[in-house]
Amino acid sequence: MTPKRPSEAPLAIREKPKEPWGNADWQKLWLSLKARPWTALAIVPAGAGAPPDFTMTIAVTLARIGIMHLGTPIHVADATSIPLVHLEQFTDEVRRLNQDGDLVLLALPTVEENPVAVSLAQKAGAALLCILLENMSSSESKRTVERIGASYFLGSAIFHPNME
């Protein structure tokens, strides 16, 4: 992984907020993600070790904040178990939503867990690397970034285990 520029420093999220739009750490994460244009954003776990709903929780929280910020719909797509046979249909639907002007957050599985995760992240065009502190290794993070491609990542965020 390449060194982070100051604007790309990982954010640490300590807790899952009951009202995410009021939590400063989540707001900072949202604003840092919106600093670069995207229409679809893949929420990518750095590796194994997180609960099954890890990326969905992050995607839903970011969508709620984004809706409050932008005042427009933001879709959350659960891509944690998309099989290869449905990959094109799924990406076509995301593309259709984007063409209609809607933003989409894609909650992905690990790249080791599901072979379509790499393709989905690349087709989204932008990604956020999500690291669960004490549960994911730096070597897994590095492999995930290498498999997807560093240029797709807008940044990374560290989530504390008590978030869940």
C-alpha positions as CSV (number, residue, x, y, z in Angstrom):
1,M,0.0,0.0,0.0
2,T,1.3,3.5,-0.8
3,P,1.9,6.0,2.0
4,K,-1.2,8.1,2.8
5,R,-1.2,11.8,2.0
6,P,-2.5,13.9,4.9
7,S,-5.9,14.2,3.3
8,E,-6.0,10.4,3.0
9,A,-5.2,9.6,6.6
10,P,-7.5,6.8,7.9
11,L,-10.3,7.9,10.2
12,A,-11.1,5.9,13.3
13,I,-14.7,5.2,14.1
14,R,-15.2,4.2,17.7
15,E,-18.9,3.5,17.9
16,K,-22.0,2.9,15.8
17,P,-24.1,6.0,16.4
18,K,-27.8,5.9,17.1
19,E,-28.1,9.1,15.2
20,P,-25.2,8.9,12.7
21,W,-25.8,12.4,11.3
22,G,-24.9,13.9,14.6
23,N,-21.6,12.0,15.1
24,A,-18.6,14.0,14.1
25,D,-16.4,11.1,13.2
26,W,-19.0,9.7,10.8
27,Q,-19.6,13.1,9.3
28,K,-15.9,13.6,8.7
29,L,-15.8,10.2,7.0
30,W,-18.8,11.1,4.8
31,L,-17.3,14.5,3.9
32,S,-13.9,13.1,3.1
33,L,-15.6,10.6,0.7
34,K,-17.6,13.3,-1.0
35,A,-14.5,15.4,-1.6
36,R,-13.9,13.3,-4.7
37,P,-16.8,12.7,-7.2
38,W,-18.3,9.3,-7.4
39,T,-21.7,7.8,-8.2
40,A,-21.1,4.3,-6.8
41,L,-18.9,3.6,-3.8
42,A,-17.8,0.1,-2.8
43,I,-17.6,-0.5,0.9
44,V,-14.8,-3.1,1.1
45,P,-13.7,-5.0,4.2
46,A,-9.9,-5.2,4.4
47,G,-10.1,-8.9,5.2
48,A,-11.8,-11.6,7.2
49,G,-12.7,-11.3,10.9
50,A,-15.7,-8.9,10.9
51,P,-19.3,-9.7,11.6
52,P,-21.4,-10.6,8.5
53,D,-23.2,-7.2,8.5
54,F,-20.0,-5.2,8.9
55,T,-20.1,-3.5,5.5
56,M,-23.9,-3.2,5.4
57,T,-23.8,-1.3,8.8
58,I,-21.2,1.1,7.4
59,A,-23.0,1.6,4.1
60,V,-26.4,2.2,5.8
61,T,-24.8,4.7,8.2
62,L,-23.1,6.6,5.5
63,A,-26.3,6.6,3.4
64,R,-28.2,8.1,6.3
65,I,-25.6,10.8,6.7
66,G,-25.5,11.5,3.0
67,I,-29.2,11.8,2.7
68,M,-29.2,14.3,5.5
69,H,-26.3,16.2,3.9
70,L,-27.4,16.2,0.3
71,G,-31.2,15.9,0.7
72,T,-31.3,13.3,-2.1
73,P,-31.8,9.5,-2.1
74,I,-28.8,7.3,-1.6
75,H,-29.2,3.6,-2.3
76,V,-27.6,0.8,-0.4
77,A,-26.9,-2.4,-2.3
78,D,-26.2,-5.6,-0.4
79,A,-23.6,-7.2,-2.6
80,T,-22.2,-9.4,0.2
81,S,-23.5,-12.6,-1.4
82,I,-23.9,-11.9,-5.1
83,P,-23.0,-15.0,-7.2
84,L,-21.2,-14.7,-10.5
85,V,-24.4,-15.7,-12.4
86,H,-26.0,-12.4,-11.2
87,L,-23.0,-10.1,-11.5
88,E,-24.0,-8.4,-14.8
89,Q,-27.6,-8.0,-13.7
90,F,-26.5,-6.4,-10.5
91,T,-24.0,-4.0,-12.1
92,D,-26.6,-3.1,-14.7
93,E,-29.0,-2.1,-12.0
94,V,-26.3,0.0,-10.2
95,R,-25.5,1.7,-13.6
96,R,-29.2,2.4,-14.2
97,L,-29.5,4.1,-10.8
98,N,-26.4,6.2,-11.5
99,Q,-27.8,7.2,-14.9
100,D,-30.9,8.4,-13.1
101,G,-28.6,10.6,-10.9
102,D,-28.8,8.5,-7.8
103,L,-25.8,7.6,-5.6
104,V,-25.2,3.9,-4.6
105,L,-23.2,2.4,-1.8
106,L,-22.3,-1.2,-2.3
107,A,-21.7,-3.3,0.8
108,L,-19.1,-6.0,-0.3
109,P,-17.8,-9.2,1.1
110,T,-14.1,-9.9,1.5
111,V,-12.2,-10.4,-1.8
112,E,-11.2,-13.9,-0.4
113,E,-14.8,-14.8,0.4
114,N,-16.4,-14.0,-2.9
115,P,-14.7,-13.9,-6.3
116,V,-17.0,-11.2,-7.6
117,A,-16.0,-8.6,-4.9
118,V,-13.0,-7.4,-7.0
119,S,-15.1,-6.9,-10.1
120,L,-17.9,-5.1,-8.1
121,A,-15.4,-2.7,-6.5
122,Q,-13.8,-2.0,-9.8
123,K,-17.1,-1.5,-11.6
124,A,-18.2,0.9,-8.8
125,G,-15.2,3.1,-9.7
126,A,-14.6,4.2,-6.1
127,A,-14.0,2.3,-2.9
128,L,-13.5,2.7,0.8
129,L,-11.2,0.2,2.6
130,C,-12.8,-0.7,6.0
131,I,-10.5,-2.1,8.7
132,L,-11.9,-3.7,11.8
133,L,-9.2,-2.9,14.4
134,E,-7.7,-6.0,16.1
135,N,-9.6,-8.3,13.7
136,M,-8.0,-7.7,10.3
137,S,-4.3,-7.9,9.5
138,S,-2.3,-5.4,7.6
139,S,-1.2,-8.1,5.2
140,E,-4.8,-8.8,4.3
141,S,-5.4,-5.1,3.8
142,K,-2.5,-4.9,1.5
143,R,-3.7,-7.9,-0.6
144,T,-7.2,-6.5,-0.8
145,V,-5.9,-3.2,-2.1
146,E,-3.5,-4.9,-4.6
147,R,-6.3,-7.2,-5.9
148,I,-8.7,-4.3,-6.5
149,G,-6.2,-1.7,-7.4
150,A,-5.0,1.2,-5.3
151,S,-6.4,3.8,-7.7
152,Y,-9.9,2.8,-6.9
153,F,-9.6,3.6,-3.2
154,L,-10.6,7.0,-2.0
155,G,-9.2,6.2,1.4
156,S,-9.5,3.9,4.4
157,A,-11.3,3.9,7.7
158,I,-10.6,2.1,10.9
159,F,-13.5,0.8,12.9
160,H,-13.2,-0.2,16.5
161,P,-14.6,-3.6,17.5
162,N,-17.1,-2.0,20.0
163,M,-18.8,-0.5,16.9
164,E,-20.7,-3.7,16.5
